[in-house]
């Protein structure tokens, strides 16, 4: 029998079976004209919906063909379990049995997910409250629920659906979930690699086998999406090293019989390594060859690198985008010579049409005023499109801190070829905050902080805050208001009221405390001179008072201060400064730098000046190591025949300066009490190498480090008291060196740092402290 005849025979068999199936439902009818249509059995569905399914209306002829078509249409709607067609005196009678609807969906034993999120996932496969219920839909919902758990690495999950009939033809669906244990990665094997070591390839992957910190990072939990990302990272690693034809087969994933351990195998076909014979530019270069050629990061004679190729594409696209070519396209095309294992790389440049921005549209801001966002925009309306200005605008809006999401996009204006609109969509976050915190440090001991602040008061962009903190040596309250755009040019103004009470750092020799209380107000201005540079200037008025003085236990330095200045002093302190911040992150920077220069000049009762400078550099080594360099210098001097006030000295020692020595212990000591006095000059240098924490390679908030510190505190041109004669510090004002290891973590309670440092050149009388930690304040 030919294929065509077989096909015809099969169709006849199917038709015969379908006719046999429908025959009991649609009995043979003598054609008649319908006088009325009667519907029976409906409970929720409107009769009009059934009339719409029927292929006939009142007044039309009804026959066997129409009967079969009516039944097929009603069944295909999915609303009915049973359909029957009858007639009575030219009246068409349709009898249906409706399928139940889902009245409720609930879960028992669900811990890994939120009920709302799971309901949304089930809704995407058509299973939700109010939908018509059928068994196939329930099976799809059960499968989708299991898939959600498999994506989390829980392969032992068991899902049991329970269907409960309810009145009015409804059902309640309950899923009993046994989540089971988490499946963890036991082994990751890579085969086929001969040129690159397996350890190098494993370092590129996020997924790992169980280790010391995987309980925190979760990198040992298998997830299909993560594995796909790891495969792309391995492929990129090969492409960056010239393996243009590398192929990675689909991964083989197996699970242990108890469904708790995962085994992953990747098969790599490396191919040959290609070097470049030539790198060329082609296409429409707009006569800018001399400007574009320096942007090519990869050169002839080098091994092909996908990273450098992508950097070149990005650099050329960004350059053209800065000139208004919003839709520039740069396409790299390597031509391979497989015999010589070389390639010729050509970048084809298509700048497209130059465009300008018609409008900038702000959306998503309910409380924040449009002008607060618009004044951060560096891209202007009716100006040429500039991708650099748009990127800068997005960063500036994000740095306001008022929004959880900032999305800047462009769209072509319909009907034009040279205009785009820029859409800035934001999602606001609560900017008012009441905060309470507890910290502990090896120097300040218990620290309590609290405050109330509103960073975007009335949607104006202004901030108002009240901050309180207290510790063993310091207590402070500061009320401040900042207007970041006091002028249209971006000059900020900050006014403040403050109260500070300080009990100077002392050591075990001290038997009494004394207090320095400062009350004052300040007015400061910030003037932007570039995107990363800002000049500060202002003035503070400060009233200081010394209390709880005891001639037997108060350090001589403070007694001398009272004899010269009195217990109470007043001073205007004028300040000016400049800072530049190019760090990629204020929390865990990996590249960039920070520079700060400032000068304070005090008048009236206190007459001194203090010059300060700080420089930080962050240098990345690969993707996981960062070298941090920090230098800090303070230099103070009195004028007008006065002494430098001891209440304005600076301190060093401990976390933040020279670890391995007790906090604030460097420099002069009082000859009566042995208290740490600080000095008018401070020099500190730090070098720190951040390394990834085992098992947390890509978590920048969790790192360990090795460090080396150097510093000194003294009084230039003055004496250096070395403490009590019974136990003096032999070299209190000399250079101090230390080295050690440490651990830093941006914990939910605040920045945490622990360090173990060894004093390398300690002298008799130095206060050493090997183990130090701080929580609740930044490094």
C-alpha positions as CSV (number, residue, x, y, z in Angstrom):
1,X,0.0,0.0,0.0
2,X,1.4,3.4,-1.0
3,X,2.0,6.1,1.6
4,X,-0.8,8.3,0.1
5,X,-3.3,5.4,0.4
6,X,-2.2,4.7,3.9
7,X,-2.8,8.3,4.8
8,X,-6.3,8.3,3.3
9,X,-7.1,5.1,5.2
10,X,-5.9,6.6,8.5
11,X,-8.0,9.7,8.0
12,X,-11.1,7.6,7.2
13,X,-10.5,5.6,10.4
14,X,-10.2,8.8,12.5
15,X,-13.4,10.2,11.0
16,X,-15.2,7.0,11.7
17,X,-14.1,6.9,15.3
18,X,-15.0,10.6,15.8
19,X,-18.5,10.0,14.3
20,X,-18.9,7.0,16.6
21,X,-17.9,9.1,19.6
22,X,-20.3,12.0,18.8
23,X,-23.2,9.8,17.7
24,X,-24.6,9.3,21.2
25,X,-24.3,13.0,21.9
26,X,-25.9,14.3,18.7
27,X,-28.6,12.0,17.5
28,X,-29.6,12.0,13.9
29,X,-31.8,15.0,13.2
30,X,-34.3,15.7,10.5
31,X,-33.4,19.2,9.3
32,X,-35.7,21.9,10.8
33,X,-35.8,25.7,11.3
34,X,-35.0,26.6,14.9
35,X,-37.8,28.5,16.6
36,X,-36.1,28.8,20.0
37,X,-32.9,27.7,21.8
38,X,-33.0,26.4,25.4
39,X,-29.9,26.0,27.6
40,X,-29.9,23.8,30.6
41,X,-27.3,23.0,33.3
42,X,-25.4,26.4,33.4
43,X,-24.5,27.8,36.8
44,X,-21.9,30.5,36.3
45,X,-21.6,31.0,32.6
46,X,-23.9,33.5,30.9
47,X,-26.3,32.0,28.3
48,X,-25.1,34.5,25.8
49,X,-21.6,33.0,25.9
50,X,-23.1,29.6,24.9
51,X,-25.1,31.2,22.1
52,X,-21.9,32.7,20.8
53,X,-20.3,29.2,20.6
54,X,-23.2,27.8,18.6
55,X,-22.9,27.9,14.8
56,X,-26.7,28.6,14.3
57,X,-29.3,31.1,15.5
58,X,-33.0,31.2,15.8
59,X,-34.6,31.2,12.4
60,X,-31.8,29.2,10.8
61,X,-31.8,25.5,9.6
62,X,-30.4,22.9,12.0
63,X,-29.1,19.5,10.8
64,X,-26.7,16.7,11.8
65,X,-23.6,18.7,10.6
66,X,-24.6,21.7,12.7
67,X,-25.2,19.4,15.7
68,X,-21.7,17.9,15.5
69,X,-20.1,21.3,15.0
70,X,-22.1,22.7,18.0
71,X,-20.8,19.9,20.3
72,X,-17.2,20.4,19.0
73,X,-17.3,24.1,19.6
74,X,-18.7,23.8,23.1
75,X,-16.1,21.1,24.1
76,X,-13.3,23.2,22.7
77,X,-14.2,26.1,24.9
78,X,-12.8,24.2,27.9
79,X,-15.7,25.2,30.1
80,X,-17.6,21.9,30.1
81,X,-17.2,18.3,31.2
82,X,-20.3,17.1,29.2
83,X,-22.4,18.4,26.3
84,X,-25.7,17.1,25.0
85,X,-27.9,18.3,22.1
86,X,-31.6,17.5,21.9
87,X,-34.7,18.9,20.0
88,X,-38.3,19.2,21.0
89,X,-40.9,20.7,18.5
90,X,-38.4,22.7,16.6
91,X,-36.7,23.9,19.9
92,X,-32.9,23.3,20.2
93,X,-32.1,22.1,23.7
94,X,-28.4,22.4,24.8
95,X,-27.6,20.6,28.1
96,X,-24.1,21.1,29.6
97,X,-22.2,20.1,32.7
98,X,-19.8,22.9,33.7
99,X,-16.3,22.2,34.8
100,X,-15.6,23.6,38.4
101,X,-13.7,26.8,39.0
102,X,-10.7,27.1,41.3
103,X,-11.9,28.9,44.4
104,X,-8.6,29.0,46.3
105,X,-5.0,27.9,46.1
106,X,-3.0,27.2,49.2
107,X,0.3,25.6,50.2
108,X,1.4,23.5,53.2
109,X,5.1,23.2,54.1
110,X,6.2,26.0,51.8
111,X,9.3,27.6,53.4
112,X,11.8,28.3,50.6
113,X,9.4,30.6,48.7
114,X,6.9,33.3,49.4
115,X,3.3,32.3,48.6
116,X,2.8,35.4,46.5
117,X,5.8,34.6,44.3
118,X,4.7,31.0,43.7
119,X,1.2,32.1,42.9
120,X,2.6,34.5,40.3
121,X,4.7,31.6,38.8
122,X,1.6,29.3,38.6
123,X,-0.4,32.1,37.1
124,X,2.0,32.2,34.2
125,X,1.1,28.6,33.3
126,X,-2.6,29.4,33.5
127,X,-3.3,28.1,37.0
128,X,-4.9,30.6,39.4
129,X,-8.0,31.4,41.4
130,X,-11.1,32.0,39.2
131,X,-9.8,29.8,36.3
132,X,-11.6,26.7,35.1
133,X,-10.2,23.6,36.7
134,X,-9.0,20.5,34.8
135,X,-6.6,17.8,35.6
136,X,-4.1,18.7,32.8
137,X,-3.8,22.2,34.3
138,X,-3.2,20.8,37.7
139,X,-0.4,18.6,36.4
140,X,1.2,21.7,34.7
141,X,1.0,23.6,38.1
142,X,2.5,20.6,39.9
143,X,5.3,20.5,37.4
144,X,6.0,24.3,37.6
145,X,6.1,24.2,41.4
146,X,8.7,21.4,41.2
147,X,10.7,23.4,38.7
148,X,10.9,26.3,41.0
149,X,12.5,24.0,43.6
150,X,14.8,22.4,41.1
151,X,16.1,25.8,40.2
152,X,17.0,26.3,43.9
153,X,18.9,23.0,44.0
154,X,16.3,21.0,46.0
155,X,15.9,17.8,44.0
156,X,14.3,15.8,46.8
157,X,11.1,17.9,46.7
158,X,7.8,16.1,46.8
159,X,4.5,17.9,45.8
160,X,1.1,16.3,46.5
161,X,-2.0,18.2,45.2
162,X,-5.2,17.8,47.1
163,X,-8.5,18.8,45.4
164,X,-11.5,19.6,47.7
165,X,-15.0,20.0,46.1
166,X,-16.8,23.1,47.3
167,X,-20.4,24.4,46.9
168,X,-21.6,26.1,43.7
169,X,-19.4,23.8,41.5
170,X,-16.0,25.1,42.8
171,X,-12.9,23.4,44.1
172,X,-10.2,24.3,46.5
173,X,-6.6,23.3,45.6
174,X,-4.0,22.6,48.3
175,X,-0.4,21.6,47.6
176,X,1.3,19.6,50.3
177,X,5.1,20.3,49.9
178,X,7.9,18.3,51.3
179,X,10.9,20.4,50.4
180,X,13.6,17.9,51.2
181,X,17.3,18.6,51.7
182,X,19.3,20.9,49.5
183,X,21.3,19.2,46.7
184,X,24.9,20.4,46.9
185,X,27.6,20.2,44.3
186,X,29.9,17.3,45.1
187,X,32.2,17.4,42.1
188,X,32.9,19.6,39.1
189,X,34.9,17.8,36.4
190,X,36.3,19.5,33.3
191,X,37.6,17.2,30.5
192,X,39.2,17.8,27.2
193,X,41.3,20.8,28.3
194,X,45.0,20.4,27.5
195,X,46.3,24.0,27.2
196,X,44.7,25.6,30.2
197,X,44.8,24.0,33.7
198,X,41.5,22.8,35.2
199,X,42.2,24.9,38.3
200,X,42.3,28.0,36.2
201,X,39.0,27.2,34.6
202,X,37.3,26.3,37.9
203,X,38.4,29.8,39.2
204,X,36.3,31.4,36.5
205,X,33.1,29.6,37.8
206,X,30.7,30.9,40.4
207,X,29.6,27.4,41.3
208,X,32.0,25.5,43.6
209,X,32.1,22.4,45.7
210,X,31.4,22.7,49.4
211,X,34.0,24.7,51.3
212,X,34.6,26.7,54.4
213,X,32.3,29.7,53.5
214,X,29.8,28.1,51.1
215,X,27.3,28.1,54.0
216,X,27.3,31.9,53.6
217,X,27.9,32.3,49.8
218,X,25.7,29.5,48.6
219,X,28.0,28.8,45.7
220,X,27.8,25.1,46.2
221,X,24.1,25.1,45.5
222,X,23.4,23.9,42.0
223,X,21.3,26.1,39.7
224,X,20.9,25.7,36.0
225,X,21.1,29.4,35.3
226,X,24.3,29.8,37.3
227,X,25.9,26.8,35.4
228,X,25.0,28.4,32.1
229,X,26.6,31.6,33.2
230,X,29.7,29.7,34.3
231,X,30.0,28.0,30.9
232,X,29.9,31.4,29.2
233,X,32.7,32.6,31.6
234,X,34.8,29.6,30.7
235,X,34.2,30.2,27.0
236,X,35.2,33.9,27.4
237,X,38.3,32.9,29.3
238,X,39.4,30.8,26.2
239,X,38.4,33.5,23.8
240,X,40.5,36.1,25.7
241,X,43.5,33.8,25.1
242,X,43.1,33.3,21.4
243,X,41.1,30.1,21.2
244,X,38.6,31.4,18.6
245,X,37.1,28.0,17.8
246,X,36.6,26.7,21.4
247,X,33.5,24.7,21.9
248,X,31.9,23.5,25.2
249,X,29.5,20.6,25.0
250,X,26.2,20.7,26.9
251,X,27.0,19.9,30.6
252,X,26.4,16.5,32.0
253,X,24.6,16.8,35.3
254,X,23.9,13.8,37.5
255,X,22.5,13.4,40.9
256,X,23.1,10.8,43.7
257,X,20.4,8.3,44.5
258,X,19.4,10.2,47.7
259,X,19.1,13.4,45.6
260,X,21.5,15.4,47.8
261,X,24.7,15.5,45.8
262,X,25.2,16.9,42.3
263,X,28.0,15.9,39.9
264,X,28.8,18.3,37.0
265,X,31.0,17.4,34.0
266,X,32.1,19.9,31.3
267,X,33.6,18.7,28.0
268,X,35.9,21.3,26.3
269,X,37.1,21.2,22.7
270,X,39.8,23.9,22.8
271,X,40.7,24.1,19.1
272,X,43.8,26.1,18.0
273,X,45.2,29.3,19.4
274,X,45.2,32.2,16.9
275,X,47.4,35.3,16.6
276,X,46.5,38.4,14.7
277,X,48.4,39.3,11.6
278,X,46.7,42.6,11.1
279,X,43.9,44.8,12.7
280,X,42.1,47.2,10.4
281,X,39.2,49.7,10.4
282,X,36.6,49.8,7.7
283,X,33.3,51.4,6.9
284,X,32.3,55.0,7.3
285,X,34.8,56.5,9.7
286,X,33.5,60.1,9.1
287,X,37.1,61.3,8.5
288,X,37.9,60.6,12.1
289,X,40.6,57.9,11.5
290,X,43.2,59.7,13.6
291,X,40.8,59.9,16.6
292,X,39.4,56.4,16.3
293,X,42.7,54.5,15.7
294,X,44.0,55.1,19.3
295,X,40.8,53.5,20.6
296,X,41.8,50.2,19.1
297,X,43.0,48.2,22.1
298,X,44.3,45.1,20.2
299,X,47.2,45.2,17.7
300,X,48.6,43.0,15.0
301,X,51.1,40.5,16.3
302,X,49.2,39.9,19.5
303,X,47.2,36.8,20.4
304,X,43.5,37.4,19.7
305,X,41.7,38.6,22.8
306,X,37.9,38.8,23.0
307,X,38.2,41.1,26.0
308,X,40.3,43.6,24.0
309,X,38.1,43.2,21.0
310,X,35.0,44.1,23.1
311,X,36.8,47.0,24.7
312,X,37.5,48.3,21.2
313,X,33.9,48.0,20.1
314,X,32.8,49.7,23.3
315,X,35.4,52.5,23.0
316,X,34.5,53.3,19.4
317,X,30.7,53.1,20.1
318,X,31.1,55.4,23.1
319,X,33.2,57.9,21.2
320,X,30.7,58.1,18.3
321,X,27.9,58.2,20.9
322,X,29.5,61.3,22.4
323,X,29.4,63.0,19.0
324,X,25.6,62.4,18.7
325,X,25.6,59.1,16.8
326,X,23.3,57.3,19.1
327,X,22.9,54.2,17.0
328,X,26.5,53.6,15.9
329,X,27.3,50.0,15.2
330,X,30.8,48.5,15.3
331,X,31.1,44.9,14.1
332,X,34.4,43.0,14.6
333,X,35.0,40.3,11.9
334,X,38.0,37.9,12.3
335,X,39.0,36.0,9.1
336,X,40.9,32.8,10.0
337,X,43.8,31.1,8.3
338,X,43.6,27.7,9.9
339,X,46.8,26.4,8.4
340,X,48.9,29.2,9.7
341,X,46.8,29.6,12.9
342,X,46.5,33.3,12.3
343,X,43.6,35.7,11.9
344,X,43.0,39.1,10.3
345,X,40.6,41.3,12.4
346,X,38.6,44.1,10.8
347,X,36.3,46.5,12.7
348,X,33.4,47.6,10.4
349,X,32.1,50.9,11.6
350,X,28.6,52.2,10.7
351,X,27.9,55.4,12.6
352,X,24.3,55.8,11.4
353,X,22.7,59.2,11.5
354,X,23.5,61.9,14.0
355,X,20.6,62.7,16.3
356,X,19.7,65.2,18.9
357,X,17.5,64.9,22.0
358,X,14.0,66.3,21.6
359,X,12.7,65.9,25.2
360,X,13.7,64.4,28.5
361,X,10.8,62.7,30.2
362,X,10.8,62.0,34.0
363,X,8.6,59.1,35.3
364,X,8.1,57.1,38.5
365,X,8.7,60.0,40.9
366,X,5.6,60.4,43.1
367,X,7.1,62.5,45.9
368,X,10.4,63.9,44.4
369,X,9.9,67.0,42.3
370,X,11.0,66.8,38.6
371,X,13.5,69.6,39.1
372,X,15.4,67.6,41.7
373,X,16.1,65.0,39.0
374,X,16.4,67.4,36.0
375,X,19.1,69.5,37.7
376,X,21.3,66.3,37.8
377,X,21.0,65.8,34.1
378,X,24.0,66.6,32.0
379,X,22.3,65.8,28.8
380,X,20.2,68.8,27.7
381,X,17.0,69.0,25.6
382,X,17.4,70.3,22.0
383,X,21.1,69.4,22.2
384,X,23.1,66.7,20.3
385,X,22.8,63.3,21.8
386,X,25.8,62.6,24.0
387,X,26.2,59.1,25.5
388,X,28.8,60.3,28.0
389,X,26.5,63.0,29.3
390,X,23.6,60.4,29.6
391,X,25.8,58.0,31.5
392,X,26.9,60.8,33.8
393,X,23.3,61.9,34.3
394,X,22.2,58.4,35.3
395,X,25.1,58.1,37.9
396,X,24.3,61.5,39.4
397,X,20.6,60.7,39.8
398,X,21.5,57.4,41.3
399,X,23.9,59.0,43.8
400,X,21.1,61.2,45.1
401,X,20.2,58.2,47.2
402,X,16.4,58.8,46.8
403,X,15.7,55.9,44.5
404,X,16.1,52.1,44.5
405,X,16.1,52.0,40.7
406,X,17.2,54.5,38.1
407,X,16.7,53.5,34.4
408,X,17.7,55.9,31.6
409,X,16.7,54.8,28.1
410,X,16.3,56.5,24.7
411,X,13.6,56.0,22.0
412,X,13.4,57.3,18.4
413,X,10.8,59.9,17.8
414,X,8.2,58.4,15.4
415,X,8.3,60.0,11.9
416,X,11.8,61.4,12.3
417,X,15.3,60.0,11.6
418,X,17.4,62.4,13.7
419,X,15.5,62.8,17.0
420,X,15.3,60.8,20.2
421,X,13.6,61.2,23.5
422,X,15.3,60.3,26.8
423,X,13.2,58.6,29.4
424,X,14.4,58.7,33.0
425,X,12.3,56.2,35.1
426,X,12.9,56.0,38.8
427,X,11.5,54.0,41.7
428,X,11.5,55.9,44.9
429,X,12.5,54.5,48.2
430,X,11.6,55.8,51.7
431,X,14.1,58.6,52.4
432,X,13.0,59.2,56.0
433,X,14.8,56.9,58.4
434,X,15.0,56.3,62.1
435,X,18.1,54.4,62.9
436,X,19.4,52.7,66.1
437,X,22.7,50.9,66.2
438,X,25.1,49.2,68.6
439,X,28.8,48.9,67.9
440,X,31.8,47.7,69.8
441,X,35.4,48.5,69.4
442,X,38.6,47.5,71.2
443,X,39.3,51.2,71.7
444,X,35.9,53.0,72.2
445,X,34.3,49.9,73.8
446,X,30.5,50.0,73.6
447,X,29.1,52.5,71.1
448,X,25.4,53.4,70.8
449,X,24.1,55.4,67.8
450,X,20.7,56.7,66.9
451,X,19.2,59.3,64.7
452,X,16.3,60.5,62.6
453,X,16.8,61.8,59.1
454,X,14.9,62.9,56.0
455,X,17.1,63.0,52.9
456,X,14.5,64.3,50.5
457,X,12.3,66.4,52.7
458,X,9.0,67.4,50.9
459,X,10.5,66.0,47.7
460,X,12.8,69.1,47.5
461,X,16.1,67.2,47.6
462,X,17.1,68.9,50.8
463,X,18.1,66.8,53.8
464,X,17.5,67.3,57.6
465,X,19.0,65.0,60.2
466,X,19.5,64.6,63.9
467,X,22.3,62.1,64.8
468,X,23.2,60.9,68.3
469,X,26.1,58.6,69.4
470,X,27.8,57.7,72.6
471,X,30.8,55.6,73.5
472,X,33.4,55.4,76.3
473,X,35.3,58.4,75.1
474,X,32.9,60.4,73.0
475,X,29.3,61.6,73.0
476,X,27.8,63.7,70.3
477,X,24.6,65.2,69.0
478,X,24.4,66.9,65.6
479,X,21.4,68.6,63.9
480,X,22.1,69.4,60.3
481,X,20.3,70.7,57.2
482,X,21.7,70.5,53.7
483,X,20.5,72.2,50.5
484,X,22.5,70.5,47.7
485,X,21.4,73.1,45.2
486,X,21.5,76.3,47.2
487,X,22.2,78.0,43.9
488,X,21.3,76.8,40.4
489,X,25.0,76.1,39.7
490,X,25.0,73.2,42.3
491,X,26.6,75.0,45.3
492,X,25.5,73.3,48.4
493,X,24.8,74.8,51.8
494,X,24.9,73.0,55.2
495,X,23.9,74.5,58.5
496,X,24.4,72.6,61.7
497,X,24.2,72.7,65.5
498,X,26.4,70.3,67.4
499,X,27.2,69.1,70.9
500,X,30.2,67.0,71.7
501,X,31.5,65.7,75.0
502,X,34.9,64.0,75.0
503,X,36.7,62.1,77.8
504,X,40.3,62.0,76.4
505,X,41.8,58.6,75.8
506,X,43.7,57.3,78.8
507,X,45.5,54.2,79.8
508,X,45.5,52.1,82.9
509,X,47.6,54.7,84.9
510,X,44.7,57.2,85.0
511,X,42.5,57.2,88.2
512,X,40.1,60.0,87.2
513,X,38.2,61.3,84.2
514,X,37.7,64.8,82.9
515,X,35.4,66.2,80.3
516,X,35.8,68.5,77.3
517,X,32.4,69.8,76.2
518,X,32.0,71.6,72.8
519,X,28.8,73.3,71.7
520,X,28.5,75.2,68.5
521,X,27.0,75.9,65.1
522,X,28.4,75.8,61.6
523,X,27.7,77.1,58.1
524,X,29.5,75.3,55.2
525,X,29.3,75.5,51.4
526,X,30.3,73.0,48.7
527,X,31.2,74.2,45.2
528,X,31.5,71.7,42.4
529,X,34.3,72.3,40.0
530,X,34.0,69.1,38.0
531,X,32.0,65.8,38.1
532,X,34.5,64.4,40.6
533,X,35.9,67.5,42.3
534,X,34.4,69.7,44.9
535,X,35.7,72.7,47.0
536,X,34.4,73.2,50.5
537,X,34.5,76.3,52.7
538,X,32.7,77.5,55.8
539,X,32.9,78.6,59.4
540,X,32.0,77.0,62.7
541,X,31.5,78.8,66.0
542,X,32.6,76.6,69.0
543,X,32.3,77.0,72.7
544,X,34.5,74.6,74.7
545,X,34.4,73.9,78.5
546,X,36.5,71.7,80.7
547,X,34.9,70.1,83.7
548,X,35.7,67.5,86.4
549,X,39.2,68.7,86.8
550,X,41.3,67.4,89.7
551,X,44.8,68.6,90.3
552,X,45.9,65.1,91.4
553,X,44.5,63.2,88.5
554,X,44.0,65.6,85.6
555,X,46.9,65.5,83.1
556,X,49.4,68.4,83.4
557,X,48.8,69.3,79.8
558,X,45.1,70.0,80.5
559,X,46.0,71.9,83.7
560,X,48.4,74.0,81.6
561,X,45.7,74.6,79.1
562,X,43.3,75.9,81.8
563,X,46.0,78.2,83.1
564,X,46.6,79.7,79.6
565,X,43.1,79.7,78.2
566,X,40.8,79.2,81.2
567,X,38.1,76.6,81.6
568,X,35.9,78.1,78.9
569,X,37.0,79.2,75.4
570,X,35.2,80.5,72.3
571,X,36.5,80.2,68.8
572,X,35.5,80.8,65.2
573,X,37.0,78.0,63.0
574,X,37.2,78.8,59.3
575,X,37.7,75.9,57.0
576,X,38.4,75.4,53.3
577,X,39.0,72.1,51.5
578,X,39.0,70.1,48.3
579,X,38.3,66.5,47.5
580,X,38.3,64.3,44.5
581,X,36.6,60.9,44.4
582,X,37.0,58.5,41.5
583,X,36.5,55.2,43.4
584,X,34.1,52.7,41.8
585,X,32.5,52.1,45.2
586,X,32.4,53.8,48.6
587,X,31.8,50.5,50.4
588,X,34.3,48.0,48.8
589,X,36.3,49.9,46.2
590,X,38.5,48.0,43.7
591,X,39.8,50.8,41.5
592,X,40.1,54.5,41.5
593,X,41.3,57.0,44.1
594,X,40.2,59.5,46.7
595,X,42.0,62.8,47.5
596,X,41.3,65.3,50.3
597,X,43.0,68.5,51.2
598,X,41.7,70.8,54.0
599,X,42.7,73.6,56.2
600,X,41.2,74.9,59.5
601,X,42.1,78.3,61.0
602,X,40.8,79.2,64.5
603,X,40.5,82.7,65.9
604,X,39.5,84.4,69.2
605,X,40.5,82.4,72.3
606,X,42.1,79.6,70.3
607,X,44.6,80.6,67.7
608,X,45.9,77.7,65.5
609,X,45.7,76.3,62.1
610,X,45.5,72.6,61.1
611,X,46.4,71.4,57.6
612,X,45.3,68.0,56.5
613,X,45.8,65.8,53.4
614,X,44.7,62.3,52.5
615,X,45.4,60.2,49.4
616,X,44.0,56.7,48.7
617,X,44.6,54.5,45.6
618,X,42.9,51.2,44.7
619,X,44.7,49.1,42.1
620,X,43.0,45.9,40.8
621,X,45.0,42.8,40.2
622,X,42.9,40.5,38.1
623,X,39.3,40.2,39.1
624,X,39.7,39.1,42.7
625,X,42.7,41.1,44.2
626,X,42.9,44.7,45.1
627,X,45.9,46.7,46.4
628,X,44.9,49.6,48.6
629,X,47.3,52.4,49.4
630,X,46.5,55.1,52.0
631,X,48.4,58.1,53.2
632,X,47.3,60.7,55.8
633,X,49.1,63.8,57.1
634,X,47.9,66.4,59.6
635,X,50.0,69.3,60.7
636,X,48.9,71.9,63.2
637,X,50.6,75.0,64.6
638,X,49.6,77.8,66.9
639,X,50.0,81.5,66.1
640,X,49.7,84.9,67.9
641,X,52.0,83.8,70.8
642,X,49.6,81.1,71.9
643,X,50.2,77.4,72.5
644,X,48.6,74.7,70.4
645,X,45.4,73.7,72.3
646,X,45.6,70.2,73.7
647,X,41.8,69.8,73.1
648,X,42.5,69.9,69.3
649,X,45.3,67.3,69.1
650,X,45.1,64.4,66.7
651,X,45.6,60.7,67.6
652,X,46.9,57.5,66.0
653,X,47.1,53.8,66.8
654,X,44.6,51.0,66.3
655,X,42.2,50.4,63.5
656,X,42.2,53.2,61.0
657,X,45.9,54.1,61.5
658,X,48.6,51.8,62.9
659,X,47.3,48.5,63.9
660,X,49.1,46.4,66.5
661,X,49.3,49.3,68.8
662,X,46.5,50.3,71.2
663,X,44.0,52.8,69.9
664,X,45.2,56.5,70.2
665,X,48.4,55.4,72.0
666,X,51.0,56.9,69.6
667,X,52.7,60.1,70.5
668,X,53.2,62.2,73.7
669,X,52.2,60.9,77.2
670,X,51.3,63.1,80.1
671,X,54.1,63.1,82.7
672,X,51.7,63.2,85.6
673,X,49.1,60.6,84.6
674,X,50.6,58.8,81.7
675,X,47.4,59.7,79.6
676,X,47.7,59.7,75.8
677,X,47.7,63.3,74.7
678,X,47.9,63.1,70.9
679,X,49.9,65.7,69.1
680,X,49.7,68.5,66.6
681,X,51.3,66.4,63.8
682,X,50.3,63.0,62.5
683,X,51.6,61.0,59.6
684,X,50.1,57.6,58.7
685,X,50.7,55.2,55.8
686,X,48.9,52.0,55.0
687,X,49.3,49.3,52.4
688,X,46.7,46.6,52.2
689,X,46.2,43.7,49.8
690,X,42.6,42.5,49.7
691,X,42.2,38.8,48.8
692,X,38.9,36.9,48.1
693,X,37.7,34.9,51.1
694,X,37.7,31.1,50.5
695,X,34.4,30.1,49.1
696,X,33.3,33.8,48.5
697,X,35.4,34.7,45.5
698,X,32.9,37.2,44.0
699,X,31.5,38.6,47.2
700,X,33.2,42.0,47.5
701,X,31.7,42.6,50.9
702,X,33.5,39.7,52.5
703,X,37.3,39.8,52.1
704,X,40.4,39.1,54.0
705,X,43.6,41.1,53.7
706,X,47.3,41.4,54.6
707,X,48.6,44.8,55.7
708,X,51.5,46.9,56.6
709,X,51.2,50.2,58.6
710,X,53.5,53.0,59.6
711,X,52.8,56.2,61.5
712,X,53.9,58.6,64.1
713,X,52.3,61.4,66.2
714,X,54.4,64.3,67.7
715,X,54.6,68.0,68.2
716,X,56.8,69.7,65.5
717,X,59.5,71.7,67.1
718,X,58.2,71.0,70.6
719,X,58.8,68.6,73.4
720,X,57.6,65.0,73.5
721,X,56.6,64.0,77.1
722,X,57.1,60.3,77.5
723,X,54.8,59.6,80.5
724,X,55.3,58.9,84.1
725,X,58.9,58.6,85.3
726,X,58.2,55.3,86.9
727,X,57.2,53.7,83.5
728,X,58.1,56.0,80.6
729,X,57.7,55.3,76.9
730,X,61.2,55.3,75.5
731,X,60.3,56.4,72.0
732,X,56.7,57.7,72.2
733,X,57.0,60.1,69.3
734,X,59.1,57.9,67.0
735,X,58.0,56.0,63.9
736,X,55.9,52.9,64.5
737,X,55.6,49.9,62.2
738,X,53.3,47.0,62.1
739,X,52.1,44.2,59.9
740,X,49.4,41.5,60.0
741,X,46.3,40.0,58.6
742,X,42.7,40.9,58.9
743,X,39.1,40.3,57.8
744,X,36.4,42.7,56.7
745,X,32.7,42.2,56.2
746,X,29.8,44.6,55.4
747,X,27.6,42.9,57.9
748,X,23.9,43.7,58.5
749,X,24.9,45.4,61.7
750,X,27.4,47.6,59.9
751,X,31.0,47.4,58.7
752,X,33.0,44.8,60.7
753,X,36.8,44.6,60.7
754,X,39.0,42.3,62.6
755,X,42.8,42.4,62.5
756,X,45.7,40.7,64.0
757,X,48.8,42.9,63.9
758,X,52.3,42.6,65.2
759,X,54.2,45.7,66.3
760,X,57.5,45.4,64.4
761,X,59.6,48.0,66.3
762,X,58.0,48.5,69.6
763,X,60.0,50.0,72.4
764,X,59.6,49.7,76.2
765,X,56.5,51.6,77.3
766,X,54.6,51.2,74.0
767,X,51.0,50.0,74.4
768,X,50.6,47.0,72.1
769,X,47.3,45.3,71.2
770,X,47.6,42.5,68.7
771,X,43.9,41.6,68.2
772,X,41.6,44.5,67.4
773,X,38.1,44.8,66.0
774,X,35.5,47.4,65.2
775,X,31.8,47.0,64.3
776,X,29.3,49.8,63.6
777,X,31.7,52.2,61.9
778,X,33.6,52.2,58.7
779,X,37.3,51.7,58.1
